[in-house]
Structures are given as structure tokens and as C-alpha cells.
Amino acid sequence: MEQKKPAELSDQELLQEQKNLKTSKLTAAMLIGLLLGVSVYGAVKNGFTFFTFFPLAFVFLLVNSRRKKMQYETDVKNESNFRNLH
């Protein structure tokens, strides 16, 4: 399913989209922290092995996906401010 442009969303949909983006950002941050913790624990416990760097690949993927969503988040926030929704 393709995302609608923020200008095409109704007020309720725009507010819901803001909540979804906030939840998505929090979930990604928690996963990144967890994966970094697993990597550090693995490095301390077993030294540097393949499994130390394996979670870091997922961190890389999460960070890149967040970068792609940043422009959409900015557009939603700007549209919300334009409509005086908070």
C-alpha cells in the first residue's frame, strides 16, 4: 500500500499518522539499542566473532530505513502545523 501525501489526508488521518510515526520512531530506537547491547555483550563475553557483528547489520538496516522516513515525517509535521493541529 502506497502512502498518501500529507496534504491529501483528513485531519483525523493526519493526527493518526503522527501517532504512528512517533510509535515507529520509538520502536526503532528500542530495537537499535537492544541490538547494540547484544553486540557489546557478545564482544565482551566471547570476543569479536561473526555473531558480534551480525546484529550490527540489522542496526544498519534500521538506521537506513529511518533516514528514508525522515522526509515524510517532516512533511506530516509541517502539514499539521499548517492546519493548526496539535
C-alpha positions, 0 to 999 in steps of 0.5 A: 500500500502506497502512502498518501501525501500529507496534504491529501489526508483528513485531519483525523488521518493526519493526527493518526499518522503522527501517532504512528510515526512517533510509535515507529520512531520509538520502536526503532530506537528500542530495537537499535539499542537492544541490538547494540547491547547484544553486540557489546555483550557478545564482544565482551563475553566471547570476543569479536566473532561473526555473531558480534557483528551480525546484529550490527547489520540489522542496526544498519538496516534500521538506521537506513530505513529511518533516514528514508522516513525522515522526509515524510515525517517532516512533511506530516509535521509541517502539514499539521502545523499548517492546519493548526493541529496539535 
